[in-house]
Amino acid sequence: QALPDFDAIKLGHASDYKAAEPSALQGANHLLPTAFAKDDIYRLKALQFIIKWMSGTPDYQFDLDESVGKMVKGNEDLLGLYMACMTKYCLENPSSAKDLKLVKLESTKLLLAYCEDDTNNMSMTKQLKKLSEANKKGELEKEMG
């Protein structure tokens, strides 16, 4: 499936962000099953678009708190993936998108699934490894507080 021309999508007004939701989801859906490669231009464009969309959409709130910083500490590529996970979860589950705790939990699960797949070439931080262990025991929600 071809990606949209992210550079051509205008994000100026609230209606632009609403109209761009399918493109943001398409970008996230491109990033998450694709193995990480730093020099992948499509990956970079998708990520830049997602970040721009997230920072301007009036319809969704994204909470990148201290715990997220701790989770991705030392690996900025993980932060971009986490943002794609948040975008994917919120756009696929609009009725749950206002529950910031649930968004964080489900986005973390998506990120863990990505990192746990060795073919994606993404190493986990110490905190993510800890969350991965908790997730395997069914204790992720408790571990995240």
N, C-alpha and C positions, 0 to 999 in steps of 0.2 A: 504494500500500500504506500503510495507516494505521500510524502509529507507536504503540508501546505508551505507556501512561500512566506515564511514568518516575517521576513523583512517588509512584505507588502501589506501586512495586517496593521491597520491604524488603531491605536489605542489612545483616544483622546477624551471621549465622553463615556458616561456610564453605559449607554447603549452599545458602544463599541466593545466593551468588556464582556457584556452579555453575549453578543454575537460571536465573540472570540472563544467562548467556552469550549466548543468542539475542537478548535485548533489547539487549545491548551491541553485538553485531554489527549488529543492525538500525539502531541509532543511527549507527554508523560508515558503514554503507551508505547512510544518508540524507544524511550530511554530505558524503561524497566526490563524489557526482555533482551536488550542489546548488551553484549559484553563491553566493558569499559575500555575505551581507547582514547587517550588524551588528544590525539590529533584528528578525531572524527568531526568534521565540520558540521554534519547534520546533527550530531549530538550537541555540539556547542550552540548551534542556532536554536534548537529545541529548548535547551536549558535557558538561554538568554530570554527567549520569548516567555517561558513559564515564569521566570523571575519578574519580568516586566508586568505580566498579567497579574500575578499574585500581589504585587505591590500597588496595583491600581484598582483592582476589582472592588466595587462597592458591595457586592453580594456575598462575599465570603471574608472571614477573618482568619488569618494564619498566625499562630502563636509559636514563635521561635524563641523559646525561653532559655534560661540558663541550663536546664537539663539537656536540651537539644545540643547546646554548645559543648557540654561535657561528653555527650554521646559521639560527636563527630570530631572532637578535639584533635588537631594535628592533621586532619585529612579534609581539606576543603571540598574535594570531589564528593565526599559523603554528604555534605550539606546540600549540594545541588540535587543529588539523588533523593534525599529526604524531602526536599521541596517538591520534587516530581511526585513522590509518594503521597504527600499531602494534597496536591492538586488532583491526582487520580482519585483518592478516596472521597474528597469533598464533591467532585463533579459526578462521581458514580453513586454517591449516597447523600444527595442534597438535604434530605430530611434529618440526617445526623450531623451535618456540617457545623451546626452551631454548638455542638457538644465538644468543646476544645479538648477535653480529656480523652474522649473516645477517638477523636481525630488523631491525637498524638499516639495513642495505643495502636490503632490500626495502621497508621503510617509507619510506625516503628516495625510492625510485623512485616509490612511490605519491604522495608529496607533490609531487615534481617534475612528475608527469603532471597533477596538479591545477593547479599554478601555471602550467604551460606552456599550459594551455587559457585563452585570453584571456577567454572567456565567464564564467569563474569569478570575475573581478574581484579576484584576489589577486596583489599585487606580490611579487616575489622580493627577498630580501636579496642583498647582494653575494656572500656565501658560497654561497647557493643557485644564483645565476647561474653561479658557477664550477663547482658540482657538475653543473648542467644541461649545461654545455659538455662536461664529462668524460663524462657519461652518453651524450651524442650520439656521442662517439668510442668508446664501449664501454670507457671507462676509469674508471668511477665507483668500482668497488671499490678500484682502485689509489689514486685521489684521496682516498678516505675513510680509507685506511691500514689 
